Every structure is written in structure tokens, then in C-alpha cells.
Amino acid sequence: MTVIDYPALLAQLEQQRNALDDERQDIDAIIDTVRRRASGMVPAGLTLPPARNGGAKGKRLKRVAKPKRTVKSATAKPGKPTRTSKVTDAIAATMRRQYEMGENIDDIGGRAGVSGQTVRNYAAAGGWKRPKKAAKAAAAAARTGTKLGGSITCNWCQLKTEYDPCEKCGKTLKRSWT
């Protein structure tokens, strides 16, 4: 007869579900980006007039520019041209996941090879949501111990703390008041 470790089995299944949820969110972000980009493209079947080379002497022909693949930025105004972007769908999905996890915006931009303002523009255009500040407030409320008059260096972990015992390592501080 085999013994089933139900807590371990549940933990493994929940981990698989979370991984699938993350992957689904990435795919949703890519689909959103593709839909946005598809709405700004030239429809199939519609062709642009070809550029003519040469012609009669003395006549100047207007040059027809090739259409650029553009992405509408969050700051684009009606009537203004949009800018080209080097952010691919995969990069945008990664930026979205990191943004929604609450990571530093400049760090996200640095890893993606764009500025922090570009990340903010994508977030505003795509409706990305940052985590609520309630989580930070809950962590601050969970601190226990005596609040000190300022921050001091812990004897054990060598990090600054404002509480006794230390917020980081949880050990009681050795303080000498001389």
C-alpha cells in the first residue's frame, strides 16, 4: 500500500497552476500588443502608390515614402506622427510582468534596453497596474519590538535597523550607553 503525501502533492499542483497563470498573463500581454499594433497597420488589399524613378527632363516627381511600422505612444497627440519602437512583443510582455510585480521602473527599462519613461508610457497605454501599497503597510505593521530613537547598526547582521530586536535578522541588539 502506498502512502500519499497530500501536502506535498497540493504544493506541487499549486506551483504548476501558478506557472500556468504566469504564462497565460504573458500570452495575454502579447495578444494585447499585437492587437494594438494591428490596428495601426495598412489593411490587406490596400496598396500604396509606387515610387516612380526617372521621368521627363525638367519635371520633378514627388517621392512616395515607404510606410514605417509605428507604435502609438501614450503621449501621441492627434495629428502628430508616432514614433518607431525597438520593443518587441516579448520584451513588452516581460516589462509588463515586472511592472505588475512592483519592480523599480528604471531597472525594468535598463534590462529591456529602453528608458524608464518608455516603460511608463507602455504602462499608461496598456493599463498596467502596480501592486497596492497595502502590502507595504501590512509589512510595516507586522514589525514587532521596541522602536528606537533612530536607526542603528545591528551587531549581528551589520544592517541598519530602527527596532530592537533587529528587523532583518531578529536578534536582540547589544547596546552600550556610555
Phi, psi and omega in degrees: 000133182265146178259128181260127177272091185297318179299320179292320179296316178297318179298318180295317179295320178295322178296318178296319180297318179296321178296319178293322177297317178298317180294321179296320178296321177297316180295319178299319179295320179294318179298316178300317181295318180295320178297317179298316182290325181292331181288341181259001183273165176285128181298153179296143179092338179268122181247149176274151179296139182288151177283134180261136177252141177080203179133187181289152179293143177086344179264139175256133179258142176286140180269133179263121183282148175287142180290138177266147174278117187239159174237128179287126179274165181292337183262004182293135179256153178301135180089348180264146178290150177267162184263156174279157183227144176262007180274118178276172180298321180294320179294319179297320179295320178294318178298319181297314181299316180293321179297316182286344174277346177096018180287162180297132186294320180293325177293320178298314179297321179297319179290329181274348180083023178230175180278164176297327179294325176297319178298317178298320179296315178297320180295319180292319181290325183267353180071033179291146183244134174276158177294153182290152180282355179297328179296320178293320180294323179294322179293322179292323180288335182283350180294136179237163178113183182272129178283128181272169181289340180197190179265137178232165180274131179289140180290335188266308186260352178063027176250157179286140178217154178247004183232152172238114006290165185302140179291328187275310185257343176082006181268150180290138182282146172261106183246138175238125182253086181248000000 
